Amino acid sequence: METFKALEKNSIHWGFHLIRYIAKTVISTLLSSSYILITVKAIAKLHLKASEQDFQAAPQDPKISGTQPRLLSSVISPGKTSKSREGKAQIEDFLLLNKCTRSVVLLVLGRGVIGNIVGFAAAALYASRFFRQLERR
């Protein structure tokens, strides 16, 4: 795993087999009672199950009430069809139905359109408190 310093922080991480590292880092640095992982169908087939398992296995910070934070995931359609009012509404509905508040950490597994639409929904609904895009290249 390598890091790149941007804006005085080691904020860009890259390497191979990073899912376990990402889960541990996110849970230890972005404290929350809820983590939401949103991805597209093609990436979900390859990485969603492992991502969910690694998030569940990551060590929890004792500052968070001693309970396991919840991890929710949503899979949306890929491509430009999701980049629409309906696509944004689908994400917002998922977040609202699951009673997600501003304290939620939104994680996007993928790049391009999914990052755009989830980022837009996060900004509209929660003022983007914690939004991170995890790109796979």
WONOR-V577643 format. One record per residue. N is the residue number from 1. RES is the residue in one small letter. PSI is psi in radians with two decimals (999 if undefined). NEAR is the number of other C-alpha atoms within 10 Angstrom. Layout:
N&RES&PSI&NEAR  N&RES&PSI&NEAR
This chain:
1&m&2.36&9  2&e&2.69&9  3&t&2.70&12  4&f&2.26&12  5&k&2.18&10  6&a&2.29&9  7&l&0.76&7  8&e&0.26&7  9&k&2.63&9  10&n&1.36&11  11&s&-0.16&10  12&i&2.13&10  13&h&2.39&14  14&w&2.78&12  15&g&-2.80&8  16&f&2.62&7  17&h&0.97&9  18&l&-0.07&14  19&i&-0.82&18  20&r&-0.75&16  21&y&-0.74&14  22&i&-0.82&17  23&a&-0.86&19  24&k&-0.78&18  25&t&-0.78&14  26&v&-0.84&17  27&i&-0.55&20  28&s&-0.35&14  29&t&-0.40&9  30&l&1.39&13  31&l&2.28&18  32&s&2.81&19  33&s&-0.17&18  34&s&2.34&20  35&y&2.29&23  36&i&2.15&20  37&l&2.06&21  38&i&2.32&23  39&t&-3.13&26  40&v&2.89&21  41&k&-0.78&14  42&a&-0.72&14  43&i&-0.61&14  44&a&-0.73&19  45&k&-0.64&12  46&l&-0.61&10  47&h&-0.19&14  48&l&-0.84&22  49&k&-0.80&11  50&a&-0.68&14  51&s&-0.80&20  52&e&-0.76&17  53&q&-0.74&14  54&d&-0.63&17  55&f&-0.71&23  56&q&-0.56&16  57&a&-0.24&13  58&a&2.48&18  59&p&2.42&14  60&q&2.60&17  61&d&2.24&16  62&p&-0.24&9  63&k&-0.34&9  64&i&1.59&12  65&s&0.24&9  66&g&-0.02&9  67&t&2.67&11  68&q&2.20&16  69&p&2.65&18  70&r&2.53&13  71&l&2.10&16  72&l&2.58&16  73&s&2.63&18  74&s&2.41&17  75&v&2.20&17  76&i&2.90&17  77&s&2.53&14  78&p&2.87&17  79&g&-3.00&11  80&k&-0.39&12  81&t&-0.50&12  82&s&-0.33&21  83&k&1.28&18  84&s&3.05&11  85&r&-0.69&11  86&e&-0.70&11  87&g&-0.76&19  88&k&-0.75&19  89&a&-0.66&14  90&q&-0.77&16  91&i&-0.80&21  92&e&-0.75&19  93&d&-0.75&12  94&f&-0.81&15  95&l&-0.75&20  96&l&-0.71&12  97&l&-0.51&9  98&n&0.24&11  99&k&0.74&10  100&c&2.36&19  101&t&-3.06&13  102&r&-0.29&15  103&s&-0.07&16  104&v&2.59&24  105&v&2.06&24  106&l&2.20&25  107&l&2.28&21  108&v&2.15&22  109&l&1.77&22  110&g&-3.09&20  111&r&2.96&15  112&g&-2.25&12  113&v&-0.76&16  114&i&-0.70&24  115&g&-0.70&22  116&n&-0.89&16  117&i&-0.68&20  118&v&-0.69&26  119&g&-0.71&21  120&f&-0.79&17  121&a&-0.71&21  122&a&-0.75&23  123&a&-0.72&14  124&a&-0.67&12  125&l&-0.69&14  126&y&0.15&17  127&a&0.52&13  128&s&0.80&19  129&r&-1.03&13  130&f&1.92&18  131&f&2.16&19  132&r&2.39&17  133&q&2.22&19  134&l&1.81&17  135&e&2.56&12  136&r&2.18&11  137&r&999&5
